Amino acid sequence: MLSALLKYTLLTAVVLSGLWLLFLPVYVWILHRDAMLAPQRAAELAEIDALLAETAPTR
């Protein structure tokens, strides 16, 4: 009984490791994509901030 439980535990660990290895390139691609878009997003946020500063009511 313990041997069967150990086999299934080991099999589960191997399957999860395999899935992680398949997901790793996708994870790296997402990190790279986000890093490449960061300057563009920063420029857009700066533009939005400037527009909001222009249209903000002054007291």
C-alpha positions as a Python dict, from the first residue, in 0.01 Angstrom:
ca = {
    (1, 'M'): (0, 0, 0),
    (2, 'L'): (277, 243, 92),
    (3, 'S'): (465, 150, -222),
    (4, 'A'): (165, 233, -442),
    (5, 'L'): (117, 565, -262),
    (6, 'L'): (484, 648, -314),
    (7, 'K'): (460, 563, -684),
    (8, 'Y'): (156, 786, -735),
    (9, 'T'): (320, 1068, -542),
    (10, 'L'): (632, 1040, -753),
    (11, 'L'): (426, 1023, -1073),
    (12, 'T'): (234, 1335, -968),
    (13, 'A'): (560, 1519, -898),
    (14, 'V'): (700, 1423, -1239),
    (15, 'V'): (383, 1531, -1419),
    (16, 'L'): (375, 1866, -1238),
    (17, 'S'): (743, 1923, -1316),
    (18, 'G'): (676, 1849, -1682),
    (19, 'L'): (388, 2093, -1690),
    (20, 'W'): (606, 2357, -1527),
    (21, 'L'): (873, 2303, -1792),
    (22, 'L'): (613, 2345, -2064),
    (23, 'F'): (486, 2667, -1903),
    (24, 'L'): (832, 2818, -1848),
    (25, 'P'): (878, 2955, -2205),
    (26, 'V'): (534, 3117, -2187),
    (27, 'Y'): (624, 3278, -1853),
    (28, 'V'): (954, 3411, -1992),
    (29, 'W'): (776, 3544, -2302),
    (30, 'I'): (521, 3728, -2084),
    (31, 'L'): (800, 3885, -1877),
    (32, 'H'): (983, 3994, -2194),
    (33, 'R'): (667, 4136, -2351),
    (34, 'D'): (586, 4337, -2039),
    (35, 'A'): (941, 4468, -2017),
    (36, 'M'): (929, 4584, -2378),
    (37, 'L'): (595, 4760, -2328),
    (38, 'A'): (698, 4938, -2006),
    (39, 'P'): (845, 5254, -2171),
    (40, 'Q'): (539, 5292, -2393),
    (41, 'R'): (307, 5255, -2094),
    (42, 'A'): (510, 5506, -1894),
    (43, 'A'): (485, 5759, -2178),
    (44, 'E'): (109, 5706, -2203),
    (45, 'L'): (68, 5752, -1829),
    (46, 'A'): (276, 6070, -1838),
    (47, 'E'): (59, 6206, -2119),
    (48, 'I'): (-258, 6122, -1928),
    (49, 'D'): (-116, 6282, -1614),
    (50, 'A'): (-35, 6600, -1807),
    (51, 'L'): (-387, 6613, -1955),
    (52, 'L'): (-540, 6567, -1612),
    (53, 'A'): (-319, 6839, -1468),
    (54, 'E'): (-435, 7078, -1743),
    (55, 'T'): (-802, 7004, -1691),
    (56, 'A'): (-799, 6985, -1311),
    (57, 'P'): (-1001, 7256, -1144),
    (58, 'T'): (-799, 7505, -944),
    (59, 'R'): (-927, 7631, -610),
}
